[in-house]
Amino acid sequence: MDNWLTEYGVTLGVGALILFMLFIVWDLARRSNAGRFGTIILYVGLAMGIAGFLIKVIITYLLENAGDGSL
């Protein structure tokens, strides 16, 4: 159980946090009357953070499996 939590707990936790941040950005855009362009900018900023996290996961996977010849 501890090994599973170590491997997947952070990924699942960050995934849950990303879903919560989607709600926060939606609520912020709605309450501030950001308009279409402002809402898009808010979501683009959030998407950059999500993309960074996904790139980190991919790079980590590639580095851990670099020596065994399989992807």
C-alpha positions as CSV (number, residue, x, y, z in Angstrom):
1,M,0.0,0.0,0.0
2,D,2.8,2.4,0.9
3,N,4.6,1.7,-2.4
4,W,1.3,2.4,-4.4
5,L,0.8,5.6,-2.5
6,T,4.3,6.7,-3.2
7,E,4.0,6.1,-6.9
8,Y,0.5,7.2,-7.7
9,G,-0.6,9.4,-4.8
10,V,1.1,12.6,-6.0
11,T,-0.2,12.1,-9.6
12,L,-3.8,11.5,-8.3
13,G,-3.5,14.3,-5.8
14,V,-2.3,16.8,-8.5
15,G,-5.1,15.5,-10.8
16,A,-7.7,16.2,-8.2
17,L,-6.1,19.6,-7.5
18,I,-6.3,20.4,-11.3
19,L,-10.0,19.6,-11.3
20,F,-10.5,21.9,-8.3
21,M,-8.5,24.7,-10.0
22,L,-10.8,24.4,-13.1
23,F,-13.8,25.1,-10.8
24,I,-11.9,28.0,-9.1
25,V,-11.0,29.6,-12.5
26,W,-14.6,29.1,-13.8
27,D,-16.0,30.7,-10.6
28,L,-13.4,33.6,-10.7
29,A,-14.3,34.3,-14.3
30,R,-18.0,34.3,-13.6
31,R,-17.9,36.4,-10.4
32,S,-15.5,39.0,-11.9
33,N,-17.5,39.3,-15.2
34,A,-14.2,38.6,-17.1
35,G,-16.0,38.3,-20.4
36,R,-15.0,35.8,-23.1
37,F,-11.4,37.1,-23.6
38,G,-10.7,37.3,-19.9
39,T,-12.0,33.8,-19.4
40,I,-9.9,32.4,-22.2
41,I,-6.8,34.1,-20.7
42,L,-7.5,32.5,-17.3
43,Y,-7.9,29.1,-18.8
44,V,-4.8,29.5,-21.0
45,G,-2.8,30.3,-17.8
46,L,-4.2,27.2,-16.1
47,A,-3.5,25.1,-19.2
48,M,0.1,26.1,-19.2
49,G,0.5,24.8,-15.6
50,I,-1.3,21.5,-16.5
51,A,1.0,21.1,-19.6
52,G,4.0,21.6,-17.4
53,F,2.9,18.9,-15.0
54,L,2.2,16.5,-17.9
55,I,5.6,17.2,-19.5
56,K,7.2,16.5,-16.1
57,V,5.4,13.1,-15.9
58,I,6.5,12.2,-19.5
59,I,10.1,13.2,-19.0
60,T,10.3,11.3,-15.7
61,Y,8.9,8.2,-17.4
62,L,11.4,8.5,-20.3
63,L,14.3,9.0,-18.0
64,E,13.4,6.0,-15.8
65,N,13.0,3.8,-18.8
66,A,15.9,5.1,-20.9
67,G,18.2,2.2,-20.3
68,D,15.9,-0.8,-21.0
69,G,15.1,0.0,-24.6
70,S,11.3,0.0,-24.2
71,L,8.8,2.9,-24.2
